[in-house]
């Protein structure tokens, strides 16, 4: 194991309350094998997990899914997070958030809402989500959030179908009353890897989007915060994924497995501990999966001797796994990686315009949370 002598406390927990979701987004970041509803942690277990998180030093609880509003005990969970002093951030598609639900969430102590949008164009947005009427519903929910006095962040995932409107999505976020917008280019794991040929924009398209978003960042400085996640496949160096493996945050799946990052289960051979058998503090410090790639001792060349190894920590382990079959390899995004040609090959072989058809993640539409 590579755990450092002094291990800092995690600052955030991503709680995947459910994998159920009414949308079918072709870039869905959830695993290919979803956790069934009957195996989801109940509210009492989630409350214990959040109590342990607060005791361990966690500051932020990100309530995600799937669609967290499909859980009828969402308000109860939010209230408990507030009780133990966690800042609560609801990450939602908006589907299932009614005026009554929004009022109850606000009363329970919800601190912040992140609302996903698929495009600035309504027709395209609904096509990407695989959900008719989704765009209009999201606009309504944005109004509910701001009407409740809660800060709103808009999440916009960028890919070929909307890359030309990256700037328009920033402008839409402003029109919706958002205080922050996260413009993030698609990460190609799981379901997004299945659809990569249909989702991956060209280098020229990506660069034009980057320039437009950066222009708007300067133009709207002081009006809205624009967080911009540059596309991996068009970068020279890899990102410090999750700020480094198991350094800042942890993820809890709907059935209680605790992961160092959202896609960690794509790496075979890792042992993930479950909150049903271990405390969060124990998992954070001692779980085999969390210690697998902590620090830098696990690194191979060229990462081991690279002056950037404490900056990007070798890049993304899941991306290395997806592209090379070995999570210990240098992230192929890096131009110094011996596997960088895999990125060039993907960029050089996109689907033609006539081939852009998604494989949707079709799921059963879920009811709104209890009103």
Secondary structure, DSSP 8 states (H G I E B T S, - for coil): ----SS-----EEEEE-----S---TT--S-SS---GGGS--HHHHHHHHHHHHHHT--EEEEESS-GGG-TTHHHHHHHHHHTT-EEEEEE-STT--HHHHHHHHHHT--EEEEEE--SSHHHHHHHHT-TTHHHHHHHHHHHHHHTT-EEEEEEEE-TTTGGGHHHHHHHHHHTT-SEEEEEE---SHHHHHTHHHH---HHHHHHHHHHHHHHHHHTTTT-EEEEE--GGG-SS---GGGSTTSSEEEE-TTSBEESSTTGGGSTT----BTTTS-HHHHHHH-HHHHSS-SSTT--TTTTT-TTHHHHTTS-HHHHHHHHS-TTS--TTSTTSTTTHHHHHHHTS---GGG----------------
